[in-house]
Amino acid sequence: MLDVCLLGTSGMMPLPGRWLTAMMARYNGKSILIDCGEGTQIAMKEKGWSPNPIDVICFTHYHADHISGLPGMLLTMGNAERKEPLLLIGPKGLARVVDSLRVIAPELPFAIRYRELKDAEEKIEMDGFYIQTFKVNHNIVCYGYSIIVERKGRFDAARAKEMGIPLSFWNRLQHGETITDGERTYTPDMVMGPDRRGLKVTYCTDSRPTESIVRHADGADLFICEGMYGEMDKLDKAKAYKHMTFYEAADMARRADVKELWLTHYSPSLIRPEPYMAEVRKIFPAAKAGKDGKSVDLLFDEE
């Protein structure tokens, strides 16, 4: 199960009931935070989630509405006597930006590890899943992120017995190990079925539409994408400031054949996104207006 929660859905400035941009995911005891705008800690408290198990914080880019909540978050982690290292991921300049913010959070009881993104696409292996990064098109360097949980095929116990594979080897074969026992060699493909469908969440904010976003969101269980403007007449403004309209996000969701789209990162002038959703759903019926605290438990397909 992959838990996903939108902690903040506002762009540029927080509003009553709408904190700045942040999304949190939890899988297999690990927690990943993407962006950490002002108010992220409060949004977490309101949701009932905790910052203590956060293992990774990813940053799309270094505009203030995406990173201004970091110093307070680090201090809270430190005050909770965290000892485990914290991994930060973001575009080039990450260490410089974070070190500047840490002027007000200079002493922490845990180490910070930096992973600065240099390539257009990077795959970062984690424990039981991986993070896929990809460049998008904003007015400064900006990345989108996919959290991908792969799922191996079923172990065929009957086949293993038929082949006379010792029981002590079964677990190792399930974990992809090739085993040589005397003159016999056992490989995982002998007893493992084809890979099953896993889970995938793609997150993108502060960008114009790109084919790269569509490609990386392909088949996602959940696509969280910025919808800065719902008004039809704001397209020129979206282009000028390298943002997106609701309708452009919906078109990408349709082309990527995702299961569901959540819009986020609304303009402060957009008080209520829902009145625009009827037109959005004409483009992509499974579109929803994201809101602070909106969450979902994504489950593996049962066969």
Salt bridges, closest charged atoms under 4 A:
ASP3 OD2 - ARG26 NH2 3.55
ASP35 OD2 - HIS66 ND1 2.76
ASP65 OD2 - HIS66 NE2 3.59
ASP65 OD2 - HIS265 NE2 3.37
GLU121 OE2 - ARG215 NH2 2.60
GLU121 OE2 - HIS216 NE2 3.10
GLU122 OE1 - ARG115 NH2 3.11
GLU125 OE2 - LYS123 NZ 3.52
GLU162 OE2 - ARG159 NH1 3.18
GLU177 OE2 - ARG172 NH2 2.69
ASP206 OD2 - HIS61 NE2 3.11
ASP206 OD1 - HIS66 NE2 3.13
ASP206 OD2 - HIS138 NE2 3.34
ASP206 OD1 - HIS265 NE2 2.88
GLU211 OE2 - ARG255 NH1 2.70
ASP221 OD1 - ARG197 NH1 2.74
ASP221 OD1 - LYS259 NZ 3.64
GLU226 OE2 - HIS243 ND1 3.05
GLU231 OE2 - LYS234 NZ 3.55
GLU248 OE2 - ARG208 NH2 2.66
ASP251 OD1 - ARG254 NH2 2.49
ASP251 OD2 - ARG255 NE 3.14
GLU260 OE1 - LYS288 NZ 3.46
GLU274 OE2 - ARG281 NH2 3.39
GLU279 OE2 - LYS282 NZ 2.85
ASP301 OD1 - LYS259 NZ 3.72
GLU303 OE1 - ARG154 NE 3.63
